[in-house]
Amino acid sequence: MKIPPFHWWRTVFYLIPAITVYTIVCGGASLISSLFSRHGHFAHRCARLWSRLILATTGVRVAVEGLEHVTPGTTYVFVSNHQSIYDTPVIFACLPFQLRIIAKASLARFPVLGWHLRRGHHLFVDREHPDRAGILGRWRALVSEGLSLIIFAEGTRSSDGRVARFKAGSFLLAIEAGLPIVPVAVVGTRAVMPKGRLRTEPASVKLIVHAPIRPPEVQVPTVQDARALAARAHAVVSAAVNREQPIPADAAL
């Protein structure tokens, strides 16, 4: 019988219980704050604390580059690649913006986490029956409150570290809302916990923030407009990931 490696034991008997406690405590504080704060600003601070605790407990060290490209207080759509579930705490801990995510509707049913997301004014999308007009209306409401969005444009985590094609749907909404796109490259989180593995390891991670891309000013944007904008953002993120973390030809797991 093969004995599981040290980091499996560490994950199962130390990290998962610790993260569960962080989720309950920070999520509880977030829910209580939502009774008094309509905008969810304190809830976001709870999310940032939750993220920093997870990174510190896991042993993830993050180097951030490119924050000079963005202006605090401005509303952006941050568009990132997706290597690991650790991408979310890295981004929330390191980007000094009030962030909201677009999450699949099923997350709303999760105890504590789903409640926090719903009460914190994050956006839920039913992928089988998307309501584009309703989502656009909520985007514009976020803009009026000075909030920014974070989107994992591949739609799912990468299984081999490569940056998959960015889906055009969110870019179409960004064009309609007139919001600048900020490409963000997360490099190294796959070494912490790749997709499909129940084991975490300490690692050094890099978060690279690129210059904003202005969406085209068109009266009625088309899918082709969205695909072109998605391709521009993908080229920037993919180049950064490939430069920082070359992918061998046989890297697929």
Secondary structure, DSSP 8 states (H G I E B T S, - for coil): -----HHHHHIIIIIHHHHHHHHHHHHHHHHHHTTT-SS-HHHHHHHHHHHHHHHHHHTEEEEEE-GGGS-TT---EEEE----TTHHHHHHHH--S-EEEEEEGGGGGSTTHHHHHHHTT-EEE-SSS--HHHHHHHHHHHHHTT-EEEEETTSS--SSS------SHHHHHHHHHT--EEEEEEESHHHH--TT------EEEEEEE---B-----SS--HHHHHHHHHHHHHHHHHHHHHHS---TT---
